[in-house]
């Protein structure tokens, strides 16, 4: 059996993201992925059983990376204003710095087949635990976590992906949105 190589695996993941974003799920095949990654199709199968497993595994890895990136900036003594500021700015920055990964995760987060297989992700549980702790400390309002996540992250995504406005306008919208979110959620 052939050994796995971290560089080849990274090349495969990058090829998957690039091709899925350019050609969609149905336009992307194992042979196209292999060609883009500079490996043989047989090499792709060393890492992934099939295309569906590959997409699921890459989706889980990168969606966990996004949330882990945000949660790594949180510390226990934060007040609610700081918490919302860190989460929103961190999410905005992640989108700006890792656009392809973000768009890949965003595209597949609404895919029913992936959602049914990925409901117990570690990162989702960690984010829910953080929100529950903040509610127990009476820092944020006692809304359902799905609504809290929507209020915190969806408006930030909307600002970060706006292509038709300048950097200054995006920064201004971000500042205002952080204030709106803080006003809406803090006790």
Backbone as CSV, one residue per row, in Angstrom:
resi,resn,N_x,N_y,N_z,CA_x,CA_y,CA_z,C_x,C_y,C_z
1,UNK,0.841,-1.192,0.000,0.000,0.000,0.000,0.886,1.256,0.000
2,UNK,0.501,2.232,-0.787,1.299,3.448,-0.907,1.084,4.353,0.297
3,UNK,2.139,5.094,0.625,2.086,6.027,1.752,1.405,7.336,1.360
4,UNK,0.794,7.950,2.343,0.191,9.256,2.112,1.270,10.328,2.239
5,UNK,1.131,11.371,1.465,2.079,12.474,1.418,1.299,13.750,1.697
6,UNK,1.699,14.512,2.725,0.972,15.722,3.111,0.878,16.740,1.976
7,UNK,1.942,16.888,1.194,1.927,17.845,0.085,0.931,17.432,-0.997
8,UNK,0.880,16.148,-1.289,-0.082,15.663,-2.286,-1.506,15.863,-1.783
9,UNK,-1.718,15.570,-0.521,-3.056,15.750,0.048,-3.467,17.220,-0.005
10,UNK,-2.543,18.111,0.304,-2.822,19.550,0.241,-3.146,19.955,-1.197
11,UNK,-2.381,19.450,-2.150,-2.632,19.758,-3.565,-4.009,19.263,-4.005
12,UNK,-4.398,18.108,-3.526,-5.715,17.558,-3.857,-6.821,18.451,-3.289
13,UNK,-6.669,18.860,-2.035,-7.675,19.730,-1.411,-7.789,21.054,-2.153
14,UNK,-6.655,21.634,-2.497,-6.680,22.904,-3.234,-7.346,22.734,-4.598
15,UNK,-7.063,21.614,-5.260,-7.683,21.339,-6.562,-9.192,21.176,-6.425
16,UNK,-9.618,20.474,-5.395,-11.049,20.271,-5.157,-11.742,21.614,-4.997
17,UNK,-11.208,22.456,-4.138,-11.835,23.755,-3.881,-11.882,24.585,-5.157
18,UNK,-10.777,24.660,-5.867,-10.718,25.449,-7.101,-11.738,24.949,-8.123
19,UNK,-11.758,23.645,-8.355,-12.650,23.097,-9.384,-14.121,23.174,-8.988
20,UNK,-14.420,22.912,-7.738,-15.816,22.986,-7.286,-16.331,24.413,-7.442
21,UNK,-15.511,25.389,-7.086,-15.943,26.778,-7.212,-16.066,27.205,-8.678
22,UNK,-15.214,26.659,-9.531,-15.258,27.028,-10.955,-16.310,26.241,-11.736
23,UNK,-16.416,24.925,-11.452,-17.222,24.056,-12.304,-18.398,23.396,-11.594
24,UNK,-18.507,23.587,-10.301,-19.593,22.982,-9.547,-19.350,21.509,-9.258
25,UNK,-20.239,20.934,-8.462,-20.104,19.545,-8.042,-20.128,18.598,-9.240
26,UNK,-21.113,18.771,-10.101,-21.276,17.835,-11.216,-20.222,18.012,-12.301
27,UNK,-19.635,19.195,-12.397,-18.600,19.430,-13.393,-17.217,19.006,-12.951
28,UNK,-17.116,18.585,-11.701,-15.822,18.198,-11.138,-15.754,16.683,-11.014
29,UNK,-14.717,16.118,-11.569,-14.528,14.665,-11.494,-13.194,14.350,-10.824
30,UNK,-13.043,13.106,-10.422,-11.786,12.662,-9.826,-10.635,12.874,-10.809
31,UNK,-10.858,12.598,-12.076,-9.771,12.772,-13.053,-9.389,14.246,-13.195
32,UNK,-10.363,15.158,-13.178,-10.053,16.588,-13.242,-9.311,17.044,-11.990
33,UNK,-9.752,16.534,-10.835,-9.096,16.875,-9.572,-7.643,16.405,-9.610
34,UNK,-7.435,15.182,-10.041,-6.087,14.625,-10.108,-5.209,15.450,-11.038
35,UNK,-5.737,15.795,-12.204,-4.968,16.572,-13.166,-4.589,17.933,-12.582
36,UNK,-5.559,18.615,-11.963,-5.308,19.926,-11.358,-4.286,19.830,-10.219
37,UNK,-4.337,18.739,-9.464,-3.431,18.547,-8.323,-2.060,18.029,-8.751
38,UNK,-1.939,17.585,-10.005,-0.665,17.058,-10.482,-0.363,15.659,-9.974
39,UNK,-1.444,14.880,-9.765,-1.285,13.492,-9.299,-2.141,12.594,-10.196
40,UNK,-1.996,11.304,-10.018,-2.818,10.367,-10.784,-4.163,10.175,-10.076
41,UNK,-5.196,9.765,-10.820,-6.477,9.466,-10.167,-6.326,8.399,-9.070
42,UNK,-5.444,7.438,-9.291,-5.224,6.407,-8.270,-4.716,7.026,-6.964
43,UNK,-3.902,8.071,-7.087,-3.388,8.748,-5.885,-4.524,9.393,-5.109
44,UNK,-5.494,9.975,-5.812,-6.633,10.602,-5.130,-7.355,9.556,-4.275
45,UNK,-7.479,8.351,-4.817,-8.188,7.288,-4.091,-7.407,6.766,-2.885
46,UNK,-6.144,7.078,-2.775,-5.389,6.742,-1.563,-5.916,7.567,-0.390
47,UNK,-6.322,8.787,-0.710,-6.761,9.716,0.329,-8.265,9.693,0.575
48,UNK,-9.030,9.427,-0.476,-10.485,9.504,-0.363,-11.133,8.344,-1.099
49,UNK,-12.133,7.762,-0.470,-12.849,6.609,-1.029,-13.569,6.948,-2.342
50,UNK,-14.202,8.121,-2.378,-14.911,8.572,-3.573,-15.108,10.084,-3.481
51,UNK,-15.726,10.662,-4.484,-15.887,12.121,-4.543,-16.754,12.636,-3.397
52,UNK,-17.828,11.934,-3.077,-18.722,12.382,-2.011,-18.015,12.396,-0.657
53,UNK,-17.257,11.342,-0.377,-16.500,11.266,0.885,-15.452,12.380,0.910
54,UNK,-14.799,12.607,-0.219,-13.791,13.653,-0.314,-14.399,15.013,0.017
55,UNK,-15.524,15.341,-0.607,-16.167,16.627,-0.356,-16.596,16.766,1.098
56,UNK,-17.182,15.712,1.636,-17.611,15.744,3.037,-16.424,15.972,3.966
57,UNK,-15.342,15.216,3.759,-14.174,15.332,4.636,-13.527,16.710,4.547
58,UNK,-13.411,17.230,3.327,-12.808,18.554,3.149,-13.722,19.628,3.732
59,UNK,-15.021,19.487,3.518,-15.982,20.428,4.102,-15.861,20.442,5.629
60,UNK,-15.850,19.274,6.242,-15.749,19.200,7.702,-14.447,19.827,8.177
61,UNK,-13.347,19.473,7.542,-12.042,20.015,7.959,-12.028,21.538,7.915
62,UNK,-12.467,22.109,6.804,-12.386,23.559,6.665,-13.458,24.294,7.462
63,UNK,-14.620,23.715,7.634,-15.627,24.388,8.464,-15.173,24.390,9.918
64,UNK,-14.528,23.316,10.342,-13.965,23.292,11.694,-12.826,24.295,11.827
65,UNK,-12.041,24.434,10.767,-10.942,25.406,10.793,-11.468,26.818,11.002
66,UNK,-12.562,27.154,10.331,-13.134,28.498,10.460,-13.554,28.758,11.906
67,UNK,-14.326,27.856,12.474,-14.812,28.065,13.843,-13.660,27.989,14.841
68,UNK,-12.744,27.054,14.652,-11.585,26.967,15.549,-10.780,28.258,15.530
69,UNK,-10.647,28.852,14.345,-9.941,30.122,14.216,-10.619,31.195,15.069
70,UNK,-11.937,31.231,15.038,-12.678,32.218,15.828,-12.582,31.928,17.323
71,UNK,-12.799,30.677,17.686,-12.804,30.313,19.106,-11.427,30.457,19.748
72,UNK,-10.371,30.357,18.960,-9.017,30.480,19.508,-8.741,31.895,20.010
73,UNK,-9.538,32.858,19.599,-9.347,34.252,19.998,-10.158,34.619,21.243
74,UNK,-10.973,33.694,21.713,-11.861,33.954,22.848,-11.164,33.557,24.145
75,UNK,-11.355,34.365,25.187,-10.843,34.005,26.506,-11.932,34.234,27.554
76,UNK,-11.794,33.579,28.679,-12.865,33.487,29.675,-13.303,34.838,30.244
77,UNK,-12.413,35.787,30.384,-12.744,37.052,31.038,-13.380,38.081,30.103
78,UNK,-13.635,37.710,28.868,-14.196,38.668,27.907,-15.588,39.110,28.318
79,UNK,-15.846,40.403,28.101,-17.222,40.849,28.286,-17.961,40.661,26.954
80,UNK,-19.237,40.904,26.957,-20.053,40.665,25.779,-19.656,41.505,24.575
81,UNK,-19.309,42.764,24.815,-18.886,43.623,23.709,-17.636,43.065,23.034
82,UNK,-16.670,42.660,23.854,-15.437,42.080,23.301,-15.726,40.790,22.540
83,UNK,-16.568,39.949,23.123,-16.890,38.670,22.505,-17.469,38.871,21.103
84,UNK,-18.462,39.717,20.997,-19.087,39.961,19.701,-18.097,40.616,18.745
85,UNK,-17.310,41.539,19.251,-16.297,42.202,18.414,-15.292,41.183,17.864
86,UNK,-14.799,40.305,18.706,-13.805,39.306,18.283,-14.424,38.333,17.282
87,UNK,-15.621,37.830,17.569,-16.261,36.874,16.669,-16.552,37.498,15.304
88,UNK,-17.096,38.705,15.302,-17.475,39.319,14.031,-16.251,39.749,13.223
89,UNK,-15.308,40.415,13.862,-14.093,40.831,13.141,-13.284,39.613,12.684
90,UNK,-13.225,38.597,13.535,-12.498,37.387,13.165,-13.117,36.708,11.960
91,UNK,-14.430,36.663,11.925,-15.129,36.045,10.790,-14.903,36.863,9.517
92,UNK,-15.030,38.170,9.623,-14.795,39.057,8.488,-13.373,38.864,7.954
93,UNK,-12.405,38.858,8.834,-11.002,38.703,8.442,-10.767,37.341,7.808
94,UNK,-11.361,36.300,8.377,-11.192,34.972,7.791,-11.714,34.949,6.358
95,UNK,-12.876,35.514,6.142,-13.463,35.539,4.802,-12.541,36.290,3.842
96,UNK,-12.004,37.423,4.295,-11.129,38.223,3.444,-9.823,37.496,3.121
97,UNK,-9.278,36.793,4.091,-7.964,36.161,3.917,-8.032,34.764,3.301
98,UNK,-9.163,34.098,3.431,-9.308,32.717,2.947,-10.580,32.594,2.105
99,UNK,-10.704,33.454,1.122,-11.933,33.542,0.337,-12.366,32.250,-0.313
100,UNK,-11.431,31.535,-0.951,-11.818,30.303,-1.632,-12.312,29.258,-0.638
101,UNK,-11.597,29.094,0.458,-12.025,28.122,1.469,-13.396,28.515,2.004
102,UNK,-13.567,29.792,2.328,-14.851,30.247,2.847,-15.975,29.955,1.857
103,UNK,-15.785,30.295,0.592,-16.848,30.089,-0.400,-17.148,28.605,-0.605
104,UNK,-16.134,27.774,-0.530,-16.351,26.324,-0.615,-17.221,25.863,0.556
105,UNK,-16.844,26.240,1.777,-17.606,25.841,2.971,-19.014,26.422,2.907
106,UNK,-19.128,27.671,2.523,-20.434,28.318,2.449,-21.330,27.622,1.435
107,UNK,-20.771,27.270,0.288,-21.546,26.580,-0.748,-22.066,25.250,-0.236
108,UNK,-21.248,24.509,0.474,-21.650,23.183,0.900,-22.373,23.155,2.242
109,UNK,-22.374,24.261,2.964,-23.093,24.271,4.239,-24.597,24.192,4.040
110,UNK,-25.065,24.539,2.846,-26.500,24.452,2.567,-26.864,23.194,1.785
111,UNK,-25.918,22.301,1.605,-26.170,21.054,0.883,-26.810,20.041,1.832
112,UNK,-28.040,19.609,1.577,-28.726,18.689,2.493,-27.959,17.396,2.760
113,UNK,-27.313,16.846,1.757,-26.578,15.589,1.951,-25.441,15.775,2.934
114,UNK,-24.728,16.903,2.847,-23.641,17.160,3.788,-24.185,17.513,5.161
115,UNK,-25.216,18.312,5.199,-25.769,18.745,6.484,-26.218,17.559,7.320
116,UNK,-26.817,16.561,6.701,-27.293,15.412,7.462,-26.140,14.576,8.009
117,UNK,-24.997,14.614,7.347,-23.846,13.831,7.800,-22.953,14.598,8.763
118,UNK,-23.115,15.903,8.837,-22.165,16.739,9.566,-22.774,17.449,10.768
119,UNK,-23.907,16.999,11.229,-24.611,17.739,12.275,-23.907,17.706,13.628
120,UNK,-23.078,16.738,13.861,-22.408,16.643,15.157,-20.934,17.029,15.068
121,UNK,-20.625,18.014,14.279,-19.245,18.448,14.154,-18.755,19.028,15.469
122,UNK,-17.484,18.799,15.718,-16.836,19.303,16.930,-16.992,20.811,17.036
123,UNK,-16.773,21.527,15.931,-16.796,22.979,15.992,-18.182,23.522,16.314
124,UNK,-19.221,22.881,15.804,-20.587,23.304,16.105,-20.856,23.140,17.596
125,UNK,-20.437,22.029,18.147,-20.625,21.796,19.577,-19.860,22.818,20.413
126,UNK,-18.630,23.151,20.012,-17.833,24.128,20.760,-18.456,25.517,20.705
127,UNK,-18.946,25.910,19.549,-19.594,27.212,19.420,-20.879,27.248,20.240
128,UNK,-21.663,26.185,20.189,-22.880,26.119,21.004,-22.555,26.174,22.490
129,UNK,-21.489,25.521,22.910,-21.079,25.560,24.319,-20.705,26.978,24.738
130,UNK,-19.980,27.683,23.880,-19.623,29.067,24.168,-20.873,29.924,24.332
131,UNK,-21.816,29.778,23.413,-23.042,30.569,23.481,-23.849,30.230,24.732
132,UNK,-23.928,28.957,25.078,-24.646,28.556,26.297,-23.995,29.169,27.536
133,UNK,-22.681,29.147,27.592,-21.966,29.731,28.736,-22.238,31.231,28.828
134,UNK,-22.249,31.917,27.694,-22.507,33.355,27.686,-23.945,33.659,28.114
135,UNK,-24.874,32.775,27.747,-26.270,32.962,28.176,-26.391,32.722,29.682
136,UNK,-25.728,31.703,30.185,-25.782,31.409,31.622,-25.194,32.539,32.454
137,UNK,-24.167,33.186,31.935,-23.551,34.317,32.636,-24.352,35.603,32.451
138,UNK,-25.447,35.496,31.693,-26.318,36.628,31.404,-25.559,37.756,30.698
139,UNK,-24.696,37.351,29.768,-23.951,38.303,28.941,-24.716,38.551,27.644
140,UNK,-25.234,37.475,27.060,-26.052,37.612,25.857,-27.459,37.123,26.160
141,UNK,-28.389,37.579,25.367,-29.791,37.230,25.576,-30.023,35.746,25.315
142,UNK,-31.052,35.227,25.942,-31.334,33.796,25.904,-32.177,33.425,24.680
143,UNK,-31.585,33.615,23.508,-32.210,33.194,22.263,-31.653,31.830,21.873
144,UNK,-32.337,31.151,20.986,-31.828,29.870,20.496,-30.501,30.077,19.766
145,UNK,-29.618,29.121,19.918,-28.281,29.248,19.343,-28.287,29.433,17.832
146,UNK,-29.190,28.767,17.132,-29.248,28.941,15.681,-29.528,30.400,15.314
147,UNK,-30.396,31.051,16.083,-30.682,32.465,15.831,-29.492,33.346,16.213
148,UNK,-28.836,33.024,17.321,-27.659,33.799,17.724,-26.566,33.717,16.662
149,UNK,-26.340,32.518,16.166,-25.319,32.320,15.128,-25.688,33.101,13.871
150,UNK,-26.951,33.064,13.503,-27.399,33.806,12.314,-27.194,35.305,12.496
151,UNK,-27.556,35.806,13.657,-27.440,37.246,13.908,-25.971,37.683,13.960
152,UNK,-25.118,36.851,14.507,-23.702,37.210,14.622,-22.972,37.094,13.287
153,UNK,-23.224,36.027,12.544,-22.370,35.738,11.392,-22.942,36.110,10.022
154,UNK,-24.217,35.932,9.782,-24.750,36.183,8.439,-24.598,37.631,7.983
155,UNK,-24.862,38.612,8.838,-24.654,39.995,8.371,-23.180,40.284,8.046
156,UNK,-22.281,39.666,8.780,-20.849,39.882,8.542,-20.458,39.271,7.203
157,UNK,-20.971,38.086,6.920,-20.724,37.454,5.625,-21.210,38.362,4.505
158,UNK,-22.390,38.928,4.665,-22.971,39.803,3.660,-22.054,40.991,3.363
159,UNK,-21.467,41.549,4.376,-20.556,42.681,4.193,-19.247,42.217,3.547
160,UNK,-18.708,41.114,4.038,-17.391,40.646,3.576,-17.384,40.239,2.109
161,UNK,-18.496,39.738,1.609,-18.499,39.260,0.216,-18.986,40.308,-0.785
162,UNK,-19.332,41.493,-0.302,-19.765,42.564,-1.218,-18.588,42.964,-2.094
163,UNK,-18.746,42.761,-3.377,-17.682,43.058,-4.332,-17.737,44.489,-4.848
164,UNK,-18.894,45.109,-4.784,-19.107,46.380,-5.476,-18.848,47.610,-4.611
165,UNK,-18.315,47.416,-3.418,-18.036,48.582,-2.580,-16.560,48.562,-2.194
166,UNK,-16.058,49.709,-1.859,-14.650,49.842,-1.510,-14.345,49.360,-0.097
167,UNK,-13.060,49.282,0.165,-12.577,48.812,1.471,-13.043,49.728,2.602
168,UNK,-13.019,51.035,2.377,-13.458,51.989,3.396,-14.929,51.796,3.717
169,UNK,-15.745,51.624,2.683,-17.184,51.429,2.892,-17.445,50.112,3.630
170,UNK,-16.707,49.059,3.278,-16.857,47.784,3.989,-16.509,47.954,5.468
171,UNK,-15.422,48.661,5.757,-15.011,48.885,7.146,-16.072,49.659,7.908
172,UNK,-16.659,50.645,7.251,-17.713,51.441,7.875,-18.955,50.582,8.154
173,UNK,-19.347,49.760,7.171,-20.483,48.855,7.371,-20.209,47.863,8.501
174,UNK,-18.988,47.349,8.551,-18.615,46.388,9.595,-18.738,47.026,10.972
175,UNK,-18.203,48.240,11.136,-18.290,48.944,12.426,-19.740,49.098,12.866
176,UNK,-20.571,49.545,11.938,-21.981,49.760,12.256,-22.673,48.435,12.591
177,UNK,-22.363,47.384,11.832,-22.999,46.087,12.074,-22.595,45.512,13.428
178,UNK,-21.347,45.687,13.818,-20.919,45.202,15.137,-21.736,45.875,16.227
179,UNK,-21.945,47.162,16.112,-22.765,47.892,17.089,-24.202,47.380,17.087
180,UNK,-24.765,47.164,15.912,-26.135,46.645,15.803,-26.245,45.290,16.481
181,UNK,-25.289,44.404,16.218,-25.312,43.055,16.807,-25.169,43.134,18.314
182,UNK,-24.245,43.972,18.789,-24.084,44.125,20.227,-25.361,44.644,20.875
183,UNK,-25.975,45.636,20.276,-27.231,46.188,20.814,-28.339,45.148,20.828
184,UNK,-28.368,44.310,19.812,-29.438,43.302,19.697,-29.256,42.140,20.670
185,UNK,-28.027,41.777,20.975,-27.807,40.522,21.717,-27.357,40.681,23.156
186,UNK,-26.752,41.780,23.508,-26.219,41.886,24.861,-27.317,42.201,25.876
187,UNK,-27.192,41.592,27.033,-28.173,41.795,28.114,-27.975,43.176,28.703
